[in-house]
Amino acid sequence: MELYLVIVGAAVAFFVAWNNGSNNAADAIGAAVGSGAITLPKALIIASVADFVGAILFGKYVSKTLMYDIVNMSALHARDVVAGMLSILITTGLLVLVSTILRTPMSVTEGVVGGLVGFGIAAVGLSMVNWFTVTLVVTSWAVLPLFAAVLTLAVHVVFEKMFRSSRLLPVAGASSVFIIAFSASFLLTFKTLAIKDISYATLTSTLIGAAAVAAFLTYYLVARRRFREGGLDSAVIKALILIAVASIAFSHGANDVAKSAGPLTAIALALSRGYVPPEMSVDIFALAFCASGIAIGIISWGSRVVETVGEKITTLTYYSAFTSQLGTALSVLIMTRLGMPVSTTMAIVGSVAGVGVARGIKAVNVRTLARIFGAWAAAAPVTIGSAAGLYLLLRAVI
């Protein structure tokens, strides 16, 4: 194995992961910080920890899609794989870095998938790219913001009045906590459509959800004694927002660690074996390494895009911040378990717009949305062309 190429690959993968955390921290904490429910430093710490855990537990699903389902890595020469993965990582890292400097939320997914397509075309031609998978992924990008917006709007309509009622607040809180805990657990333990597996996943997730509800109700009873003079409702909704921050950061790590861990694993496999095996799990050390990069990115520069997501799309209250985060976490977890490399950025933008629409279209800053969508539309063709050109350059020297 040529150690220097592994070191270069690890460095570039970490660069992508760091930029991922820096830009996409806003996905998890933008709404919470924008509503004033939590301070920025506390939000950054919670998000970094939850993101790391989500990456370790869930990251393997999407990584497999990126390694095999767009361009068949097992059919390529080792040098082609290394040059291709490096071109993808460099292109994606620079795309997200520029976006962060401009305070624009950017989807790392677009960079990696666009890079894969560009590399595949340059390396093996149009016919060797799995256009069905590409179409499926691009369709999921188009659907996700709308899906997240509709899901969030539904959650907002159901829960907002309950949250505003002191009598119904514990019911709303317990229901929300159960949904978050049950969905995350079910999507993690659900393996096949066999009745046995479905029953096991349902039972396990129900028990975990019940434990989460018990913990929430315990907190509620303690808070009710502490805030006898008032402030109970605010304290409870803030606690729920903290849970939502952790949940969406967890789902972000689960989906987005693949964007750097997948290419890094492909580089290591190609150099150690001379090829990428047709079936191979993503290396746990690659997941942990890239998850660390995301967490460090969140802590070190995660504040950069928070204002755009939390304040410039629509004005958020505690209640709308929570429902937008809940809708985002659920939509991304569902897509992640399906193996779709979707964008947490797209989901949170759709969710925040969804709660804005609940107050009327005039409550949404259409100009900000247009700027964000315009950047997304330009990202894919830019990365396709850049990755293709960079691959040809790297292949000539590697």
VODRENRO-530277 format. One record per residue: residue number from 1; x, y, z of N, C-alpha, C in turn. Coordinates in steps of 0.1 Angstrom, whole numbers, plus 5000, padded with zeros to 4 digits. Each point is the difference from the previous one (the first is absolute). Layout:
! VODRENRO-530277
NUM  X  Y  Z  X  Y  Z  X  Y  Z $
...
END
This chain:
! VODRENRO-530277
1  5008  4988  5000  4992  5012  5000  5009  5012  5000 $
2  4996  5010  4992  5008  5013  4999  4994  5009  5011 $
3  5008  5001  5011  4995  5007  5012  4997  5014  4997 $
4  5008  5007  4992  4998  5014  4998  4986  5003  4994 $
5  4995  4991  4991  4987  5002  4994  4989  4998  5011 $
6  5002  4991  5009  4990  4998  5011  5000  5013  5008 $
7  5012  5005  5004  5000  5012  5008  4994  5012  4993 $
8  5002  5001  4987  4994  5011  4992  4985  4998  5000 $
9  4996  4988  4998  4985  4997  5000  4994  5003  5013 $
10  5006  4996  5011  4995  5003  5013  4999  5015  5003 $
11  5010  5007  4996  5000  5015  5002  4989  5006  4992 $
12  4998  4996  4988  4990  5007  4991  4986  4996  5006 $
13  4998  4987  5004  4987  4996  5005  4997  5007  5013 $
14  5010  5003  5008  4998  5008  5013  4997  5014  4996 $
15  5006  5005  4990  4997  5014  4995  4985  5001  4996 $
16  4995  4990  4993  4986  5000  4996  4991  4999  5012 $
17  5003  4991  5009  4993  4998  5013  4999  5012  5008 $
18  5012  5007  5001  5000  5013  5008  4991  5010  4993 $
19  5001  5002  4987  4991  5009  4993  4986  4996  5002 $
20  4997  4987  4999  4986  4996  5002  4995  5004  5013 $
21  5008  4998  5011  4995  5005  5013  4999  5015  5001 $
22  5009  5007  4994  5000  5015  5001  4988  5005  4993 $
23  4996  4995  4988  4989  5005  4993  4987  4995  5005 $
24  4999  4987  5003  4988  4993  5003  4996  5000  5014 $
25  5008  5006  5009  4997  5002  5014  4987  5008  5001 $
26  4998  5009  4990  4988  5008  5000  4987  4992  4998 $
27  5002  4988  4994  4988  4991  4998  4995  4996  5014 $
28  5008  4997  5009  4996  4995  5013  4996  5011  5010 $
29  5008  5011  4999  4998  5010  5011  4995  5014  4995 $
30  4999  5002  4987  4996  5013  4995  4987  5004  5005 $
31  4990  4991  5000  4986  5004  5004  5000  5002  5015 $
32  5007  4992  5008  5000  5001  5014  5007  5013  5005 $
33  5011  5003  4994  5007  5013  5003  4992  5012  4995 $
34  4995  4999  4988  4992  5011  4994  4988  5004  5008 $
35  4994  4990  5007  4988  5002  5008  5004  5006  5014 $
36  5013  4999  5003  5004  5005  5014  4998  4990  5011 $
37  4997  4987  4996  4998  4990  5010  5012  4994  5006 $
38  5012  5002  4993  5012  4994  5005  5012  5009  4996 $
39  5010  5000  5008  5012  5008  4996  5008  4993  4990 $
40  5007  5007  4992  5008  4994  4989  5011  4990  5006 $
41  5008  5004  5010  5010  4990  5005  4994  4987  5004 $
42  4989  5001  5008  4993  4988  5005  4995  4991  4988 $
43  4994  5007  4990  4995  4993  4989  5011  4993  4992 $
44  5011  5006  4998  5012  4995  4993  5005  4987  5007 $
45  5001  5000  5013  5005  4989  5007  4990  4988  4999 $
46  4987  5002  5002  4990  4990  4999  5000  4994  4986 $
47  5000  5008  4990  5000  4996  4986  5012  4991  4997 $
48  5012  5004  5004  5012  4993  4997  5000  4986  5005 $
49  4995  4998  5013  5000  4987  5006  4989  4991  4993 $
50  4988  5005  4998  4990  4992  4994  5003  4997  4985 $
51  5007  5009  4993  5004  4997  4987  5010  4989  4999 $
52  5009  4999  5009  5010  4990  5001  4993  4986  5002 $
53  4991  5000  5010  4993  4987  5003  4992  4995  4988 $
54  4993  5009  4993  4992  4996  4989  5008  4995  4988 $
55  5012  5006  4999  5009  4995  4989  5005  4986  5003 $
56  5003  4997  5012  5005  4987  5003  4989  4989  4999 $
57  4988  5003  5004  4989  4990  5000  4994  4998  4987 $
58  4998  5011  4992  4992  5000  4988  5008  5001  4987 $
59  5012  5005  5001  5008  5004  4988  5002  4990  4990 $
60  5000  4987  5003  5003  4989  4991  4990  4999  4988 $
61  4987  5004  5003  4990  4998  4989  5002  5008  4988 $
62  5002  5013  5002  5002  5009  4988  5014  4998  4994 $
63  5010  4997  5008  5013  4998  4995  5000  4989  4989 $
64  4993  4990  5002  4999  4989  4990  4994  5005  4986 $
65  4990  5009  5001  4994  5005  4988  5011  5008  4992 $
66  5008  5008  5007  5010  5008  4994  5011  4992  4994 $
67  5004  4989  5006  5011  4992  4996  4997  4991  4988 $
68  4988  4996  4999  4997  4990  4989  4989  5003  4991 $
69  4990  5008  5004  4988  5001  4992  5000  5011  4989 $
70  5009  5009  5000  5001  5010  4990  5010  4997  4989 $
71  5012  4997  5005  5011  4994  4991  5005  4988  5007 $
72  5001  4989  4993  5004  4987  5005  5015  5000  5003 $
73  5004  5003  5012  5014  5001  5003  5007  4987  4998 $
74  4993  4988  5002  5007  4987  4999  5005  4997  4986 $
75  4995  5008  4990  5003  4997  4986  5012  5009  4996 $
76  5005  5009  5009  5010  5010  4996  5014  4996  5005 $
77  5010  5004  4993  5014  4999  5004  5002  5008  5013 $
78  5009  4995  5009  5003  5007  5012  5004  5014  4999 $
79  5008  5003  4990  5005  5014  4998  4988  5009  4995 $
80  4991  4995  4993  4988  5007  4995  4991  5004  5013 $
81  4999  4990  5008  4992  5002  5013  5006  5011  5008 $
82  5013  4999  5002  5007  5010  5009  4999  5014  4994 $
83  5003  5001  4987  4999  5013  4994  4986  5006  5000 $
84  4990  4991  4997  4986  5004  5000  4995  5005  5014 $
85  5003  4992  5010  4996  5004  5014  5007  5013  5004 $
86  5012  5001  4997  5007  5013  5004  4994  5012  4993 $
87  4996  4998  4987  4994  5011  4992  4987  5004  5006 $
88  4992  4990  5004  4987  5002  5006  5001  5007  5013 $
89  5009  4996  5009  5002  5006  5013  5005  5014  4999 $
90  5009  5003  4992  5006  5013  4998  4989  5010  4995 $
91  4993  4995  4989  4990  5009  4994  4989  5003  5010 $
92  4995  4990  5008  4990  5002  5010  5004  5009  5011 $
93  5012  4998  5005  5005  5008  5011  5001  5015  4996 $
94  5005  5002  4988  5001  5014  4996  4986  5007  4998 $
95  4991  4992  4994  4986  5005  4998  4994  5004  5013 $
96  5001  4992  5010  4993  5003  5013  5008  5011  5007 $
97  5013  5000  4999  5008  5011  5006  4996  5014  4995 $
98  4999  5001  4987  4995  5012  4994  4986  5004  5004 $
99  4991  4990  5001  4987  5003  5004  4999  5005  5014 $
100  5008  4994  5009  5001  5004  5014  5005  5014  5001 $
101  5010  5004  4993  5005  5013  5000  4989  5010  4996 $
102  4992  4996  4990  4989  5008  4995  4987  4999  5009 $
103  5001  4992  5011  4989  4998  5009  4988  4994  4993 $
104  5002  4991  4991  4990  4993  4993  4999  4986  5004 $
105  4989  4995  5004  4999  4985  5004  5001  4992  4987 $
106  5010  4991  5000  5003  4992  4988  4999  4985  5003 $
107  4995  4993  4991  4999  4985  5001  5013  4994  4996 $
108  5006  4993  5010  5012  4992  4997  4997  4989  4990 $
109  4987  4995  5001  4996  4989  4992  5001  5003  4985 $
110  4996  5012  4997  5001  5004  4985  5015  5000  4996 $
111  5009  5004  5008  5014  5000  4996  5005  4986  4998 $
112  4997  4991  5009  5005  4986  4999  4994  4993  4988 $
113  4986  5001  4999  4993  4993  4989  5004  5006  4987 $
114  5001  5013  4999  5004  5006  4988  5014  4996  4996 $
115  5009  5000  5010  5013  4996  4998  5001  4985  4995 $
116  4992  4991  5006  5000  4986  4995  4996  4999  4986 $
117  4990  5008  4996  4996  5000  4986  5011  5005  4991 $
118  5006  5011  5003  5011  5006  4992  5011  4990  4999 $
119  5005  4994  5011  5011  4991  5000  4996  4987  4992 $
120  4988  4995  5001  4995  4989  4993  5000  5002  4985 $
121  4996  5012  4996  4999  5003  4985  5015  5001  4995 $
122  5009  5006  5007  5013  5002  4996  5008  4987  5000 $
123  4997  4991  5009  5008  4988  5002  4995  4989  4991 $
124  4987  4998  4999  4995  4988  4993  4989  5003  4990 $
125  4996  5013  4999  4990  5003  4990  4986  5001  5005 $
126  4991  5006  4993  4986  5001  5003  4993  4987  5004 $
127  5003  4990  4992  4993  4987  5001  5002  4993  5014 $
128  5012  5003  5006  5003  4993  5013  4995  5007  5012 $
129  4994  5012  4999  4993  5007  5011  4986  4994  5002 $
130  4997  4997  5012  4986  4994  5003  4990  5012  5000 $
131  4995  5003  4988  4991  5012  4999  4987  4998  5007 $
132  4996  4987  5002  4988  4998  5008  5001  5005  5015 $
133  5012  4996  5006  5002  5004  5013  5002  5015  5001 $
134  5007  5006  4990  5002  5015  5000  4986  5007  4999 $
135  4992  4994  4991  4986  5006  4999  4993  4999  5013 $
136  5001  4989  5007  4993  4998  5012  5005  5009  5011 $
137  5013  5002  5000  5006  5009  5010  4996  5015  4997 $
138  5001  5004  4988  4996  5014  4996  4985  5002  5003 $
139  4992  4990  4997  4986  5001  5003  4997  5002  5015 $
140  5008  4993  5008  4998  5001  5014  5004  5014  5005 $
141  5010  5006  4993  5004  5014  5004  4988  5009  4997 $
142  4993  4998  4989  4989  5009  4996  4988  4997  5009 $
143  4998  4988  5005  4989  4996  5008  5002  5004  5014 $
144  5012  4999  5005  5003  5001  5014  4996  5014  5006 $
145  5003  5011  4994  4996  5013  5006  4984  5001  5001 $
146  4994  4995  4990  4985  5001  5000  4995  4990  5011 $
147  5005  4988  5000  4996  4990  5010  5002  5005  5014 $
148  5012  5006  5002  5003  5005  5014  4991  5012  5003 $
149  4997  5008  4990  4991  5011  5002  4986  4996  5004 $
150  4994  4990  4992  4987  4995  5003  4999  4993  5013 $
151  5010  4991  5003  5001  4993  5013  5001  5010  5011 $
152  5008  5010  4999  5001  5010  5011  4988  5008  5002 $
153  4994  5003  4989  4987  5008  5001  4989  4992  5007 $
154  5000  4987  4997  4990  4991  5007  5003  4999  5015 $
155  5013  4998  5003  5004  4999  5014  4997  5014  5007 $
156  5002  5011  4993  4998  5013  5006  4985  5002  5003 $
157  4992  4997  4990  4985  5001  5002  4995  4992  5012 $
158  5005  4988  5001  4996  4991  5011  5004  5004  5013 $
159  5013  5005  5001  5006  5002  5013  5000  5014  5005 $
160  4999  5010  4991  5001  5014  5005  4990  5004  5011 $
161  4987  4997  4997  4990  5004  5010  5002  4992  5013 $
162  5004  4987  4999  5003  4993  5012  5011  5006  5008 $
163  5011  5004  4993  5011  5006  5007  4996  5013  5007 $
164  4991  5007  4994  4996  5013  5006  4990  4999  5011 $
165  4995  4987  5003  4991  4998  5011  5008  4993  5011 $
166  5000  5007  5012  5007  4994  5011  4994  4986  5004 $
167  4987  4999  4998  4994  4987  5004  5005  4989  4990 $
168  5001  5003  4987  5004  4990  4991  5015  4999  4997 $
169  5008  5008  5006  5014  5001  4998  5007  4986  5003 $
170  4997  4994  5011  5007  4987  5003  4996  4989  4990 $
171  4988  5001  4995  4996  4990  4989  5007  5002  4987 $
172  5001  5013  4997  5008  5004  4987  5014  4996  5002 $
173  5006  5003  5011  5014  4997  5002  5003  4985  5000 $
174  4991  4992  5007  5002  4986  5001  4999  4994  4986 $
175  4990  5004  4992  4998  4995  4987  5012  5003  4991 $
176  5005  5012  5001  5012  5004  4991  5012  4991  5004 $
177  5002  4999  5013  5012  4992  5004  4998  4985  4995 $
178  4988  4995  5001  4998  4986  4996  5002  4999  4985 $
179  4995  5009  4992  5002  5000  4985  5015  5000  4997 $
180  5008  5009  5006  5014  5001  4998  5007  4987  5003 $
181  4998  4995  5012  5007  4988  5005  4996  4987  4992 $
182  4987  4999  4998  4995  4988  4993  5005  5000  4985 $
183  4999  5011  4993  5004  5000  4986  5015  4997  4999 $
184  5008  5006  5008  5015  4998  4999  5003  4985  5003 $
185  4994  4995  5010  5002  4986  5004  4995  4990  4989 $
186  4988  5003  4995  4994  4991  4990  5009  5000  4987 $
187  5004  5011  4996  5008  5001  4988  5013  4994  5001 $
188  5005  4999  5013  5013  4994  5002  4999  4984  5001 $
189  4989  4995  5006  4999  4986  5003  4992  4993  4988 $
190  4993  5007  4992  4992  4995  4989  5010  4995  4989 $
191  5000  4987  4997  5010  4994  4991  4993  4995  4987 $
192  4989  4993  5001  4994  4994  4988  4985  5001  5002 $
193  4992  4996  4990  4986  5000  5000  4994  4988  5007 $
194  5008  4991  5005  4995  4988  5007  4993  5004  5012 $
195  4989  4992  5003  4991  5004  5011  5008  4999  5013 $
196  5009  4990  5001  5008  4999  5012  5009  5013  5003 $
197  5006  5005  4989  5008  5012  5001  4992  5012  5003 $
198  4989  5001  4994  4991  5012  5002  4995  5000  5014 $
199  4996  4988  5005  4995  4999  5014  5010  5003  5010 $
200  5013  4995  4998  5011  5004  5009  5002  5015  5000 $
201  5001  5006  4988  5003  5014  4999  4989  5008  5007 $
202  4987  4996  4998  4989  5007  5006  5000  4999  5015 $
203  5002  4988  5005  5001  4998  5015  5011  5008  5006 $
204  5012  4998  4995  5012  5007  5005  4998  5016  5000 $
205  4995  5005  4989  4998  5014  4998  4989  5005  5010 $
206  4990  4993  5002  4989  5004  5009  5006  5001  5014 $
207  5008  4990  5004  5006  5000  5014  5009  5012  5001 $
208  5008  5003  4990  5009  5012  5001  4992  5012  5000 $
209  4989  5001  4992  4992  5012  5000  4993  5002  5013 $
210  4996  4989  5007  4993  5001  5013  5010  5005  5010 $
211  5013  4995  4999  5010  5005  5010  5003  5014  4998 $
212  5000  5005  4987  5002  5014  4998  4988  5009  5005 $
213  4988  4995  4999  4988  5007  5005  5001  5000  5016 $
214  5004  4989  5006  5002  5000  5014  5010  5010  5005 $
215  5011  5001  4993  5010  5010  5003  4995  5014  4999 $
216  4992  5003  4989  4995  5013  4998  4990  5004  5011 $
217  4991  4991  5003  4990  5003  5010  5006  5002  5014 $
218  5011  4993  5003  5008  5002  5012  5005  5014  5000 $
219  5006  5004  4989  5005  5014  4999  4989  5010  5001 $
220  4988  4997  4995  4989  5009  5000  4995  5002  5015 $
221  5000  4989  5007  4995  5001  5014  5010  5008  5009 $
222  5013  4998  4997  5010  5008  5007  4999  5014  4997 $
223  4999  5003  4987  4999  5014  4995  4987  5007  5005 $
224  4989  4993  5002  4988  5006  5005  5002  5004  5015 $
225  5007  4993  5007  5003  5004  5014  5009  5012  5000 $
226  5010  5000  4991  5010  5011  5000  4994  5013  4995 $
227  4991  4999  4990  4995  5012  4994  4986  5003  5004 $
228  4997  5000  5013  4987  5002  5005  4996  5015  4998 $
229  5010  5009  4999  4997  5014  4998  4998  5003  4985 $
230  5001  4991  4992  4998  5002  4985  5013  4996  4993 $
231  4998  4999  4987  5012  4996  4991  5001  4986  4997 $
232  4990  4992  5005  5000  4986  4998  4999  4996  4985 $
233  4990  5007  4993  4998  4997  4986  5013  5003  4992 $
234  5007  5011  5003  5012  5003  4993  5011  4990  5003 $
235  5001  4996  5012  5011  4991  5004  4998  4986  4993 $
236  4987  4996  4999  4997  4987  4993  5003  5001  4986 $
237  4996  5010  4993  5002  5001  4985  5015  5001  4997 $
238  5007  5007  5009  5015  5001  4998  5006  4987  5001 $
239  4996  4992  5010  5005  4986  5001  4997  4992  4988 $
240  4988  5001  4995  4997  4993  4987  5008  5004  4988 $
241  5003  5013  5000  5008  5005  4989  5015  4994  5001 $
242  5005  4999  5012  5013  4993  5002  4999  4986  4995 $
243  4989  4993  5003  4999  4986  4995  5000  5000  4984 $
244  4992  5010  4995  4999  5001  4985  5014  5003  4994 $
245  5008  5009  5006  5013  5003  4995  5008  4987  5000 $
246  5000  4993  5011  5008  4987  5000  4994  4990  4989 $
247  4987  5000  4998  4994  4991  4991  5004  5003  4985 $
248  5000  5012  4997  5003  5004  4986  5015  4999  4998 $
249  5008  5003  5010  5015  4998  4999  5003  4985  4998 $
250  4993  4992  5007  5001  4985  4999  4997  4996  4986 $
251  4989  5005  4994  4996  4996  4987  5010  5005  4989 $
252  5006  5012  5003  5009  5006  4991  5013  4992  4999 $
253  5005  4996  5012  5012  4991  5001  4997  4987  4993 $
254  4989  4994  5002  4996  4987  4994  5001  5001  4985 $
255  4995  5011  4994  5000  5001  4985  5013  5005  4995 $
256  5005  5010  5006  5011  5008  4993  5014  4995  5003 $
257  5002  4991  5009  5014  4995  5002  5004  4992  4988 $
258  4990  4994  4993  5003  4992  4988  5007  5008  4989 $
259  4998  5013  5000  5005  5008  4989  5015  5001  5001 $
260  5006  4998  5011  5015  4999  5001  5005  4986  5004 $
261  4993  4993  5008  5004  4987  5004  5000  4990  4988 $
262  4990  5001  4991  4998  4991  4989  5012  5001  4991 $
263  5004  5012  4994  5011  5001  4992  5013  4997  5007 $
264  5002  5003  5013  5012  4996  5007  5002  4985  5001 $
265  4989  4993  5003  5000  4985  5000  5004  4995  4986 $
266  4994  5005  4990  5003  4996  4986  5015  5001  4997 $
267  5006  5012  5004  5014  5002  4998  5009  4989  5008 $
268  4996  4998  5012  5008  4990  5008  4999  4986  4994 $
269  4988  4996  4996  4998  4987  4994  5007  4998  4987 $
270  5000  5011  4992  5006  4999  4987  5015  4998  5001 $
271  5006  5008  5010  5015  4999  5002  5004  4988  5007 $
272  4992  4994  5009  5004  4989  5008  4998  4987  4992 $
273  4990  4999  4992  4996  4988  4993  5002  5001  4985 $
274  5002  5012  4995  5002  5001  4985  4986  5002  4993 $
275  4989  4999  5008  4987  5002  4994  4990  5002  5011 $
276  4988  5004  4997  4990  5002  5010  4990  4988  4999 $
277  4999  4992  5011  4992  4988  4999  4985  5004  4997 $
278  4993  4991  4993  4986  5003  4997  4991  5001  5012 $
279  5003  4994  5011  4992  5001  5012  5010  5003  5012 $
280  4999  5011  5006  5009  5003  5011  4994  5011  5009 $
281  5000  4997  5013  4995  5010  5009  5010  5012  5002 $
282  4994  5011  5002  5008  5012  5002  5008  4998  5013 $
283  5013  5003  5000  5008  4999  5011  4996  5008  5012 $
284  4999  4994  5012  4995  5007  5011  5010  5011  5004 $
285  5013  4998  4997  5010  5011  5004  4998  5012  4990 $
286  4996  4997  4988  4997  5011  4991  4988  5008  5004 $
287  4990  4993  5005  4988  5007  5005  5004  5008  5012 $
288  5007  4994  5010  5004  5008  5012  5009  5012  4996 $
289  5009  4998  4991  5009  5011  4996  4993  5011  4994 $
290  4991  4997  4991  4992  5011  4993  4989  5006  5009 $
291  4995  4991  5009  4990  5006  5010  5007  5010  5009 $
292  5013  4997  5003  5007  5010  5009  5002  5013  4992 $
293  5003  4999  4987  5002  5012  4992  4987  5008  5000 $
294  4989  4994  4998  4987  5007  5000  4998  5007  5014 $
295  5002  4993  5011  4999  5005  5013  5009  5012  5002 $
296  5012  4999  4996  5010  5011  5002  4995  5012  4991 $
297  4995  4997  4988  4995  5011  4992  4989  5008  5006 $
298  4991  4992  5006  4988  5006  5007  5005  5010  5011 $
299  5009  4995  5008  5005  5008  5012  5008  5012  4995 $
300  5009  4998  4990  5010  5011  4997  4994  5011  4991 $
301  4990  4996  4991  4996  5010  4990  4985  4999  4997 $
302  4993  4993  5009  4986  4996  4997  4990  5012  5001 $
303  5005  5011  5005  4991  5012  5002  4998  5007  4987 $
304  5008  4997  4989  5001  5009  4988  4986  5001  4993 $
305  4993  4989  4999  4988  5000  4991  4987  5000  5009 $
306  5002  5000  5013  4988  4999  5009  4990  5011  4998 $
307  5005  5012  4998  4990  5011  4998  4992  4999  4988 $
308  5005  4995  4989  4993  4998  4988  4988  4991  5002 $
309  5002  4989  5006  4990  4990  5002  4990  5004  5011 $
310  5006  5006  5011  4991  5002  5012  4993  5013  4999 $
311  5004  5010  4992  4994  5013  5000  4995  5006  4987 $
312  5007  4996  4989  4998  5007  4987  4989  4993  4991 $
313  4995  4988  5004  4990  4994  4992  4986  5004  5005 $
314  4999  4999  5013  4987  5004  5006  5003  5003  5015 $
315  4991  5007  5007  5002  5003  5014  4995  4988  5008 $
316  5008  4995  5009  4997  4988  5007  4997  5003  5015 $
317  4990  4993  5005  4997  5000  5014  5006  4987  5006 $
318  4999  4998  5013  5004  4987  5006  4992  4989  4994 $
319  4987  5002  4998  4992  4989  4996  5003  4996  4985 $
320  5001  5010  4992  5003  4997  4986  5014  4995  4998 $
321  5009  5004  5008  5014  4995  5000  5000  4985  5003 $
322  4992  4996  5010  5000  4986  5004  4994  4992  4989 $
323  4988  5004  4994  4993  4992  4990  5008  4999  4987 $
324  5008  5011  4997  5008  4999  4988  5011  4990  5002 $
325  5006  5000  5011  5011  4990  5003  4995  4986  5001 $
326  4988  4998  5006  4994  4987  5000  4997  4994  4986 $
327  4994  5009  4992  4997  4996  4986  5013  4996  4992 $
328  5010  5008  5002  5013  4998  4993  5006  4987  5005 $
329  5001  4997  5013  5006  4988  5005  4993  4988  4994 $
330  4986  5000  5001  4993  4988  4995  5002  4998  4985 $
331  4999  5010  4992  5002  4999  4986  5013  4995  4996 $
332  5011  5005  5006  5013  4995  4997  5003  4986  5005 $
333  4995  4996  5011  5001  4987  5005  4994  4990  4991 $
334  4988  5003  4995  4993  4991  4991  5008  4998  4987 $
335  5005  5011  4994  5008  4999  4988  5013  4993  5003 $
336  5006  5002  5011  5013  4993  5003  4998  4985  5001 $
337  4989  4996  5007  4998  4985  5001  4997  4994  4986 $
338  4995  5007  4991  4998  4996  4986  5013  5000  4992 $
339  5011  5005  5006  5012  5000  4993  5002  5011  4991 $
340  4992  5010  5001  5000  5012  4991  5010  5011  5005 $
341  5010  5004  4993  5009  5010  5005  4994  5014  4998 $
342  4990  5003  5009  4993  5013  4999  5007  5010  5008 $
343  4995  5012  4999  5006  5012  5006  4992  5005  5012 $
344  5006  5000  5012  4994  5006  5012  4997  5014  4998 $
345  5009  5007  4992  4998  5014  4997  4987  5002  4993 $
346  4998  4992  4989  4987  5001  4993  4988  4998  5009 $
347  5001  4990  5009  4989  4997  5009  4997  5012  5010 $
348  5011  5006  5006  4997  5010  5010  4995  5013  4993 $
349  5005  5003  4988  4995  5011  4992  4985  4998  4997 $
350  4997  4988  4995  4986  4997  4998  4991  5001  5012 $
351  5005  4995  5011  4992  5000  5013  4998  5014  5005 $
352  5011  5008  5000  4998  5014  5005  4990  5008  4991 $
353  5001  4997  4987  4991  5007  4990  4986  4995  5003 $
354  4998  4987  5004  4987  4994  5003  4993  5007  5012 $
355  5008  5002  5011  4994  5007  5011  4997  5015  4997 $
356  5008  5005  4991  4997  5014  4995  4987  5001  4993 $
357  4998  4990  4991  4988  5000  4992  4987  4998  5009 $
358  5002  4994  5011  4989  4998  5010  4994  5014  5004 $
359  5008  5011  4999  4996  5013  5004  4997  5008  4987 $
360  5001  4994  4988  4997  5007  4988  5013  5001  4992 $
361  4999  5000  4987  5011  5001  4991  5009  5012  5002 $
362  4993  5011  5004  5007  5013  5002  5010  4999  5012 $
363  4998  4990  5009  5009  4998  5011  5014  4994  4996 $
364  5001  4995  4987  5012  4993  4995  5008  5010  4992 $
365  5012  5001  5002  5009  5008  4992  5004  4993  4987 $
366  4992  5002  4990  5001  4993  4987  5014  5004  4994 $
367  5005  5012  5002  5013  5003  4994  5011  4992  5005 $
368  5000  4997  5013  5010  4992  5006  4999  4986  4995 $
369  4988  4994  4999  4998  4987  4995  5005  4999  4986 $
370  4997  5010  4992  5004  5000  4986  5015  5000  4999 $
371  5007  5007  5008  5015  5000  5000  5005  4986  5004 $
372  4994  4994  5010  5004  4987  5004  4998  4989  4989 $
373  4988  5001  4995  4997  4990  4989  5009  5002  4988 $
374  5003  5013  4997  5009  5002  4989  5014  4994  5002 $
375  5005  5002  5012  5013  4994  5003  4999  4985  4999 $
376  4989  4993  5004  4999  4986  4999  5000  4996  4985 $
377  4992  5007  4992  4999  4997  4986  5013  5001  4993 $
378  5009  5009  5004  5013  5002  4993  5010  4989  5005 $
379  4998  4995  5012  5010  4991  5006  5003  4987  4992 $
380  4990  4994  4996  5002  4987  4993  5008  5001  4987 $
381  4996  5009  4991  5008  5001  4988  5014  5004  5002 $
382  5002  5009  5010  5013  5005  5003  5009  4989  5005 $
383  4995  4991  5009  5007  4989  5005  5003  4989  4990 $
384  4990  4998  4991  5002  4990  4990  5012  5004  4991 $
385  5000  5012  4995  5011  5004  4991  5013  5001  5008 $
386  5000  5005  5012  5012  5002  5008  5007  4987  5003 $
387  4991  4990  5005  5005  4987  5003  5006  4992  4988 $
388  4993  5002  4989  5005  4993  4988  5014  5005  4996 $
389  5001  5013  5000  5013  5006  4996  5011  4997  5010 $
390  4997  5001  5013  5010  4997  5010  5004  4985  5000 $
391  4990  4991  4997  5004  4986  4999  5010  4998  4989 $
392  4998  5006  4988  5009  4998  4989  5014  5005  5004 $
393  5000  5011  5007  5013  5005  5004  5007  4991  5010 $
394  4993  4995  5010  5006  4992  5011  5004  4986  4994 $
395  4991  4995  4991  5004  4987  4994  5013  5000  4992 $
396  5003  5012  4995  5013  5001  4993  5012  5000  5008 $
397  4998  5003  5013  5012  5001  5009  5000  4989  5011 $
398  4989  4993  5002  5000  4990  5010  5004  4986  4994 $
END
